Amino acid sequence: MLRYKNMFKKMQILNEGCFVPFVTIGDPSISVFYRIIDALIISGANALELGIPFSDPLADGIIVQNANLRALSHGITIIKCFEILNILRNKYPKIPIGILVYANIVFKNGINKFYENCKYSGIDSVLIPDVPIEESEIFQKCANNNNISSVFICPPNANTDLIKKLSIQSTEYIYLISRTGVTGCLQKTNDPNLHIIQKLKTYNSAPILHGFGISTPSQIKKSLSLGTSGIICGSIIIDIIDKFQKNNNIMIKKIVQLAVNLKYATKKTKK
């Protein structure tokens, strides 16, 4: 879990926010997925948030849903996901890698066994979007036993009690979403709730990463100006994968262009 701490410390020294892309493991194919990860890291990604493909991703809009279906159609399995994650960890030993996974997958494999596999694959954090913090005790216990950080979502309408719980239990970062609903770069995105950000910091929360609908440099700059430590960006990247899946070279070129622009937007203006 030191990888996240080292990342945030480094970004603070550089006066930059963190750029954390999200993509689905195995989308659009395993071989192209590796190329996408290489492109994102070369273009400045500070960490990776990777989705375990699932047939019913409740928190995701149509863009990410289709990414899940593409990966599953190519025969991706949870075992294969861990093999891929292990390869990425060996190739990129210093970059934080978090995974987003739905509860059914964790239950199916056995909760402790799942977290043991995360540990052996070099995963730093696990976010389970369909498990609220009030029902997360057994997951957190297994995560802690395997030195895996539990990450939780903070909604824009969080009350004080929830903010306190998030500040205590989400140790590496808090995923602040700018609106309720599902993911998707084509949906209207609000600025992060300044009141929520200030409340989280009042309770000495972990660094705040902002997501759901982030797709432009101006959104990133506004988010950082309100006090977040970085952004998580997925659907706009996955939309490129969808549109150019039949021309991988153009896909990679466009992903690089986008990622470079988004990362550049995280560079804060010196006061």
C-alpha positions in Angstrom: 0.0 0.0 0.0 3.0 2.2 0.1 2.7 2.7 -3.7 -0.3 5.1 -3.2 1.4 7.0 -0.5 4.5 7.4 -2.6 2.4 8.5 -5.6 0.6 11.2 -3.7 3.8 12.4 -2.1 5.5 12.6 -5.4 2.6 14.5 -7.0 2.5 16.9 -4.1 6.2 17.7 -4.6 5.7 18.1 -8.4 2.6 20.3 -7.7 0.5 18.0 -9.9 -2.7 16.1 -9.5 -2.9 12.3 -10.1 -4.2 11.0 -13.4 -5.7 7.6 -12.9 -7.2 5.9 -16.0 -9.8 3.2 -15.7 -10.1 0.4 -18.3 -11.6 -3.1 -18.2 -9.2 -6.1 -18.1 -9.1 -7.9 -21.4 -10.9 -5.2 -23.5 -11.0 -5.3 -26.5 -8.7 -8.4 -26.4 -6.0 -9.5 -24.1 -3.1 -8.6 -26.5 -4.5 -5.1 -27.2 -5.3 -4.6 -23.6 -1.5 -4.9 -22.8 -0.8 -2.3 -25.5 -3.4 0.1 -24.0 -1.9 -0.2 -20.5 1.6 0.5 -22.0 0.2 3.5 -23.8 -1.5 5.0 -20.7 1.6 4.6 -18.5 3.9 6.1 -21.2 1.5 9.0 -21.5 1.7 9.8 -17.8 -0.8 7.7 -15.9 0.1 7.8 -12.2 -1.9 4.7 -11.2 -4.2 2.2 -12.8 -7.8 1.4 -11.9 -8.8 -1.8 -13.7 -12.2 -3.4 -13.9 -12.8 -7.2 -13.5 -15.3 -8.1 -16.3 -18.8 -8.8 -15.0 -22.0 -9.6 -16.8 -24.1 -7.2 -14.8 -22.1 -4.1 -13.8 -24.7 -2.1 -12.0 -22.7 1.1 -11.4 -21.6 1.4 -15.0 -23.2 3.0 -18.0 -23.5 1.6 -21.5 -19.9 2.4 -22.5 -18.3 0.4 -19.7 -21.0 -2.3 -19.9 -20.0 -2.9 -23.5 -16.4 -3.1 -22.4 -17.3 -5.9 -20.0 -19.2 -7.8 -22.6 -16.3 -7.5 -25.1 -13.9 -8.9 -22.6 -16.2 -11.7 -21.6 -16.8 -12.6 -25.2 -13.1 -13.3 -25.6 -13.2 -15.8 -22.8 -11.7 -13.6 -20.0 -12.1 -15.3 -16.5 -11.2 -14.3 -13.0 -8.2 -16.6 -13.1 -7.0 -15.0 -16.4 -7.5 -11.6 -14.8 -5.2 -12.4 -12.0 -2.6 -13.8 -14.4 -2.8 -10.5 -16.4 -2.5 -8.5 -13.2 0.5 -10.4 -12.1 2.2 -9.7 -15.5 1.4 -6.0 -15.1 2.8 -5.9 -11.6 6.0 -7.5 -12.7 6.4 -5.1 -15.6 5.4 -2.0 -13.5 6.6 -2.7 -10.0 6.1 0.9 -8.7 2.8 2.0 -10.1 -0.3 1.6 -7.8 -2.9 -0.8 -9.3 -6.4 -0.9 -8.0 -9.2 -3.1 -9.2 -13.0 -2.5 -9.3 -14.9 -5.7 -8.8 -18.6 -6.6 -8.1 -19.5 -8.5 -5.0 -20.8 -11.6 -6.8 -17.3 -12.3 -8.2 -15.7 -12.0 -4.8 -18.3 -14.3 -3.2 -18.0 -16.8 -5.9 -14.3 -17.2 -5.4 -14.5 -17.1 -1.6 -13.8 -13.7 0.0 -10.5 -14.6 1.6 -9.3 -16.5 -1.4 -10.1 -13.6 -3.6 -8.0 -11.2 -1.5 -5.2 -13.7 -1.3 -5.1 -13.8 -5.1 -5.0 -10.0 -5.0 -2.1 -10.1 -2.7 -0.2 -12.6 -4.9 -0.9 -10.5 -8.0 0.4 -7.3 -6.4 -2.8 -5.4 -6.2 -2.9 -2.4 -4.0 -6.6 -1.7 -3.5 -10.0 -3.1 -4.2 -13.2 -1.2 -4.8 -16.5 -3.1 -4.6 -19.2 -0.6 -5.8 -22.2 -2.7 -4.8 -21.1 -3.2 -1.2 -21.9 -0.1 1.0 -19.5 0.7 3.7 -22.1 -0.4 6.4 -21.9 -4.0 5.0 -18.2 -4.1 4.2 -16.8 -5.5 7.5 -16.0 -9.0 6.3 -14.5 -7.7 3.1 -12.3 -5.2 5.0 -11.2 -7.9 7.4 -10.0 -10.1 4.5 -8.4 -7.1 2.8 -6.5 -6.1 5.9 -5.3 -9.7 6.4 -3.8 -9.6 2.9 -2.5 -6.0 3.1 -5.0 -4.8 0.5 -6.5 -1.3 0.9 -10.3 -1.0 0.8 -11.6 1.9 -1.3 -15.1 3.3 -0.9 -17.2 5.7 -3.0 -18.3 9.0 -1.5 -21.5 10.3 -3.2 -22.1 14.0 -3.7 -24.9 14.0 -1.1 -23.0 12.1 1.7 -24.1 13.1 5.2 -21.7 13.7 8.1 -22.0 10.2 9.5 -21.0 8.6 6.2 -18.2 11.1 5.7 -16.8 10.2 9.1 -16.9 6.4 8.2 -15.3 7.0 4.9 -12.5 9.1 6.4 -11.7 6.3 8.9 -12.1 3.2 6.7 -10.9 4.3 3.3 -7.2 4.4 3.9 -5.4 5.0 0.6 -7.9 7.3 -1.2 -11.5 8.1 -1.4 -13.4 7.9 -4.7 -15.5 11.0 -4.8 -18.2 10.9 -7.5 -19.6 14.1 -8.9 -23.1 12.8 -9.5 -25.3 9.9 -8.6 -26.2 7.3 -11.2 -23.8 5.3 -13.5 -20.5 6.0 -15.2 -20.4 7.6 -18.6 -18.5 10.4 -20.3 -21.5 11.4 -22.4 -23.6 12.3 -19.4 -23.7 15.7 -17.7 -21.2 15.9 -14.9 -21.3 18.3 -12.1 -18.3 19.8 -10.3 -17.3 17.9 -7.2 -19.1 19.1 -4.1 -16.9 21.6 -2.3 -18.7 21.1 1.0 -18.1 17.3 0.8 -14.4 17.9 0.1 -14.0 20.3 3.0 -15.8 17.9 5.3 -13.6 15.0 4.3 -10.5 17.0 5.0 -11.9 18.2 8.3 -11.9 14.5 9.3 -8.4 14.0 8.0 -9.5 11.7 5.2 -7.2 10.0 2.7 -6.5 11.9 -0.5 -9.6 12.4 -2.7 -9.8 11.2 -6.3 -12.7 12.5 -8.3 -14.5 10.5 -11.0 -17.7 9.8 -13.0 -17.9 11.6 -16.3 -14.4 13.2 -16.3 -13.5 13.8 -19.9 -12.0 17.2 -20.4 -8.9 19.2 -19.2 -11.2 22.0 -17.9 -13.1 19.5 -15.6 -9.8 18.3 -14.2 -8.5 21.8 -13.5 -11.8 22.7 -11.8 -11.7 19.5 -9.7 -8.1 20.1 -8.5 -8.9 23.7 -7.8 -11.6 22.6 -5.4 -9.2 20.5 -3.4 -9.1 17.0 -4.9 -5.8 15.2 -5.3 -6.6 13.8 -8.8 -9.1 12.3 -11.1 -10.2 8.8 -12.3 -11.1 8.8 -16.0 -12.6 5.8 -17.7 -15.5 6.1 -20.1 -13.9 8.6 -22.5 -10.9 6.2 -22.9 -13.2 3.1 -23.3 -15.3 5.0 -25.8 -12.1 5.3 -28.0 -11.5 1.5 -27.6 -15.1 0.9 -28.7 -14.9 3.2 -31.8 -11.5 2.0 -33.0 -11.4 -1.6 -32.0 -11.0 -2.7 -35.6 -8.0 -0.4 -36.1 -5.7 -0.9 -33.1 -3.0 1.4 -34.3 -5.4 4.4 -34.6 -6.9 3.4 -31.2 -3.6 3.5 -29.4 -2.6 6.8 -31.1 -5.9 8.4 -30.0 -5.6 7.0 -26.4 -2.1 8.5 -26.2 -3.2 11.9 -27.4 -6.1 11.9 -24.9 -4.0 10.7 -22.0 -1.3 13.2 -22.6 -3.8 16.1 -22.7 -5.6 14.8 -19.5 -2.3 14.4 -17.6 -1.1 17.8 -18.7 -4.3 19.3 -17.2 -3.2 17.9 -13.8 -0.2 20.3 -13.6 -1.2 23.0 -11.2 -0.4 26.6 -11.7 2.2 27.8 -9.3 1.0 30.6 -7.0 
